[in-house]
Amino acid sequence: VTRQLKEKELTDLHNRLQEFYQSAQEVLQKKEKELTDPIVAKAQEAVKKVAQKGAYVAVFNTTIPSMVYYDEAAMTDLSTEVKAELGIQ
């Protein structure tokens, strides 16, 4: 009986730990989104303003892998203008 009781206690403890871990992950993800969403929105607005000023048809973030083909030599890097729009040196 004692061994079964210990096994049940360990199983219960393990389950509680798993639930805590899952809950902590959810809280962390929510907080990360809460903190990054305004930054991403501000960056997107800056890119939009710079693109409109330069009359660009499309702007790609080349730091994030994607399925888009582009000729790097023919591209215009807007990083400097976007940073200026955001007030970043």
C-alpha positions in Angstrom: 0.0 0.0 0.0 2.8 2.4 0.8 4.5 1.9 -2.5 1.2 2.6 -4.4 0.7 5.7 -2.3 4.1 7.0 -3.1 3.6 6.3 -6.8 0.3 8.1 -6.8 1.9 11.1 -5.0 4.7 11.1 -7.6 2.2 10.9 -10.4 0.1 13.7 -8.9 3.1 15.9 -8.4 4.2 15.2 -12.0 0.8 16.2 -13.3 0.7 19.4 -11.2 4.2 20.3 -12.5 3.1 19.7 -16.1 0.0 21.9 -15.5 2.1 24.6 -14.0 4.6 24.5 -16.8 1.8 24.7 -19.4 0.2 27.6 -17.6 3.6 29.4 -17.3 4.2 29.0 -21.0 0.7 30.5 -21.8 1.4 33.5 -19.5 4.8 34.0 -21.0 3.4 33.9 -24.6 0.6 36.3 -23.7 3.1 38.7 -22.1 5.5 38.5 -25.0 2.7 39.3 -27.5 1.5 42.1 -25.3 5.0 43.6 -25.3 6.0 43.0 -29.0 2.7 43.8 -30.7 3.1 47.6 -30.3 6.7 47.5 -31.5 5.8 45.5 -34.5 2.9 47.8 -35.3 5.2 50.9 -35.0 7.8 49.2 -37.3 5.2 48.3 -39.9 3.8 51.8 -39.9 7.4 53.2 -40.4 8.0 50.8 -43.3 4.7 51.8 -44.8 5.5 55.5 -44.6 9.0 55.0 -46.1 7.6 52.8 -48.9 4.9 55.3 -49.7 7.4 58.2 -49.8 9.6 56.2 -52.2 6.6 54.9 -54.2 7.7 51.3 -53.7 5.3 48.6 -54.8 6.5 45.9 -52.4 8.8 45.8 -49.4 10.3 42.4 -48.2 11.9 41.6 -44.9 14.9 39.6 -46.1 16.0 38.7 -42.6 13.0 36.3 -42.4 13.3 33.3 -44.7 10.4 33.1 -47.2 9.5 31.7 -50.5 9.9 35.0 -52.3 12.6 35.3 -55.0 14.4 38.6 -55.3 17.5 39.9 -57.0 19.6 41.2 -54.1 21.8 43.3 -56.4 18.7 45.2 -57.7 17.1 45.7 -54.3 17.0 49.0 -52.4 17.7 48.6 -48.7 15.2 50.8 -46.8 16.7 50.0 -43.3 18.3 53.5 -43.0 15.1 55.3 -43.9 12.9 53.1 -41.6 15.3 53.6 -38.7 15.2 57.4 -39.3 11.4 57.2 -39.4 11.5 55.4 -36.0 14.0 57.8 -34.6 16.7 55.1 -34.3 20.3 56.0 -35.1 
